[in-house]
Amino acid sequence: MSKRIFISGASSGIGEFLAYAYASRGAIVGLSARRKDKLEKVAAKCREFGGEATVYQVDTKNRQASKDAADDYTHKIGGIDLVIANAGIGNHDDIINGDASVIDDILETNIIGVTNTLVPFIPTMKKQKHGILVPISSVASFFALPYHGGYSASKIAIRVIADSWRITLHKYNIQITTICPGFIETPMTAGQKNMPFLLPVETAAEKIVSAIDRGKKTFVFPWQMKMMIPLLRILPDGLMRMFGSH
Ligand SMILES: NC(=O)c1ccc[n+]([C@@H]2O[C@H](COP(=O)([O-])OP(=O)(O)OC[C@H]3O[C@@H](n4cnc5c(N)ncnc54)[C@H](OP(=O)(O)O)[C@@H]3O)[C@@H](O)[C@H]2O)c1
């Protein structure tokens, strides 16, 4: 079981509940996100669960701030066992008005934010000769989700980066586990319609912990959603329109 764990996007949703899952197993968690007040509350609850917690107010789009947090955590705790790059946003592309700022923000947060989070830990993991890197991708990385082209593309990008790094980093005994959740009940999906096989966030966090422990390369869940992927990939556009709204 990993003890020294850094989680980005730990102020709500999947990241928050991963923090509780690991804290209740006695982990020392580093929690990062932009909303410090929320992070402090999550950290307090982690301590109640029996873990130790340190908070980092970081915008993952900021490369230097991400590196500073990683350096501070590894220095304080004396190493790193597991990093989960969970921070992400899931907005509509919002391209109709001719302004690329929304889709650009999605791409930057969900791709660059992930590399900014994971890469600074690699030298320590190399030195230690062990470590686990976990990007949170999505089932949406297997097909083009209508209205969410930026989101689907960002999740494909990090899945492919992870597949490449798994080979690159194998010789340093660094495990890469990519997580591809279906619909999970979090603030990101609140108020959305048409969410087949929706899972409670606590269940999702436990499934993710188990997949990482088992050393899975790519974990797609729930299984019903995984079974639907081949079908979703060949659906005509007319039917795909049912999977998004504007
Ligand atoms: N929920 C689902 O159905 C689902 C399905 C598949 C994949 N996922 C993925 O799972 C991950 C977590 O999503 P969630 O559902 O738990 O959503 P959420 O509750 O909205 O949580 C997103 C987290 O990311 C953080 N974040 C966003 N932008 C950030 C930035 N620029 N810098 C630092 N932190 C940032 C947020 O914190 P601050 O706002 O405080 O910064 C928050 O803690 C995302 O990568 C999402 O794409 C979710």
The ligand as a MOL file (V3000), in Angstrom:
LIG
                    3D

  0  0  0     0  0            999 V3000
M  V30 BEGIN CTAB
M  V30 COUNTS 48 52 0 0 0
M  V30 BEGIN ATOM
M  V30 1 N -17.3800 12.9750 -12.5770 0
M  V30 2 C -17.3030 12.2240 -13.6570 0
M  V30 3 O -18.3040 11.6680 -14.1370 0
M  V30 4 C -15.9540 11.9820 -14.3050 0
M  V30 5 C -15.8700 10.9950 -15.2910 0
M  V30 6 C -14.6580 10.7530 -15.8970 0
M  V30 7 C -13.5320 11.4810 -15.5370 0
M  V30 8 N -13.6330 12.4440 -14.5690 0 CHG=1
M  V30 9 C -12.4320 13.1940 -14.2270 0
M  V30 10 O -12.1850 13.0880 -12.8490 0
M  V30 11 C -11.4640 14.2410 -12.4150 0
M  V30 12 C -12.1420 14.8180 -11.1910 0
M  V30 13 O -13.4090 15.2990 -11.5610 0
M  V30 14 P -14.6580 15.3880 -10.5760 0
M  V30 15 O -15.8000 14.7500 -11.2380 0
M  V30 16 O -14.2560 14.9700 -9.2240 0 CHG=-1
M  V30 17 O -14.9300 16.9600 -10.6510 0
M  V30 18 P -14.9250 18.1360 -9.5580 0
M  V30 19 O -15.6580 17.7380 -8.3280 0
M  V30 20 O -15.3440 19.3390 -10.3040 0
M  V30 21 O -13.3860 18.2430 -9.1490 0
M  V30 22 C -12.4260 18.8010 -9.9840 0
M  V30 23 C -11.2180 19.1330 -9.1370 0
M  V30 24 O -10.1960 19.6620 -9.9770 0
M  V30 25 C -9.7270 20.8760 -9.4120 0
M  V30 26 N -9.2590 21.7620 -10.4680 0
M  V30 27 C -9.8900 22.1550 -11.5890 0
M  V30 28 N -9.1220 22.9950 -12.2980 0
M  V30 29 C -7.9690 23.1480 -11.5940 0
M  V30 30 C -6.7890 23.9030 -11.7960 0
M  V30 31 N -6.6160 24.6840 -12.8750 0
M  V30 32 N -5.8080 23.8050 -10.8650 0
M  V30 33 C -5.9580 23.0290 -9.7700 0
M  V30 34 N -7.0480 22.2910 -9.5380 0
M  V30 35 C -8.0410 22.3620 -10.4270 0
M  V30 36 C -10.9080 21.4420 -8.6300 0
M  V30 37 O -10.4550 22.2570 -7.5570 0
M  V30 38 P -10.4330 23.8620 -7.5200 0
M  V30 39 O -11.6110 24.3390 -8.2470 0
M  V30 40 O -10.4750 24.1400 -6.0410 0
M  V30 41 O -9.1340 24.2470 -8.1290 0
M  V30 42 C -11.5170 20.1730 -8.0570 0
M  V30 43 O -10.8530 19.8020 -6.8870 0
M  V30 44 C -11.4090 15.2040 -13.6030 0
M  V30 45 O -10.1700 15.0890 -14.2500 0
M  V30 46 C -12.5320 14.6820 -14.5000 0
M  V30 47 O -12.3120 15.0020 -15.8430 0
M  V30 48 C -14.8160 12.7170 -13.9480 0
M  V30 END ATOM
M  V30 BEGIN BOND
M  V30 1 1 1 2
M  V30 2 2 2 3
M  V30 3 1 2 4
M  V30 4 1 4 5
M  V30 5 2 4 48
M  V30 6 2 5 6
M  V30 7 1 6 7
M  V30 8 2 7 8
M  V30 9 1 8 9
M  V30 10 1 8 48
M  V30 11 1 9 10
M  V30 12 1 9 46
M  V30 13 1 10 11
M  V30 14 1 11 12
M  V30 15 1 11 44
M  V30 16 1 12 13
M  V30 17 1 13 14
M  V30 18 2 14 15
M  V30 19 1 14 16
M  V30 20 1 14 17
M  V30 21 1 17 18
M  V30 22 2 18 19
M  V30 23 1 18 20
M  V30 24 1 18 21
M  V30 25 1 21 22
M  V30 26 1 22 23
M  V30 27 1 23 24
M  V30 28 1 23 42
M  V30 29 1 24 25
M  V30 30 1 25 26
M  V30 31 1 25 36
M  V30 32 1 26 27
M  V30 33 1 26 35
M  V30 34 2 27 28
M  V30 35 1 28 29
M  V30 36 1 29 30
M  V30 37 2 29 35
M  V30 38 1 30 31
M  V30 39 2 30 32
M  V30 40 1 32 33
M  V30 41 2 33 34
M  V30 42 1 34 35
M  V30 43 1 36 37
M  V30 44 1 36 42
M  V30 45 1 37 38
M  V30 46 2 38 39
M  V30 47 1 38 40
M  V30 48 1 38 41
M  V30 49 1 42 43
M  V30 50 1 44 45
M  V30 51 1 44 46
M  V30 52 1 46 47
M  V30 END BOND
M  V30 END CTAB
M  END
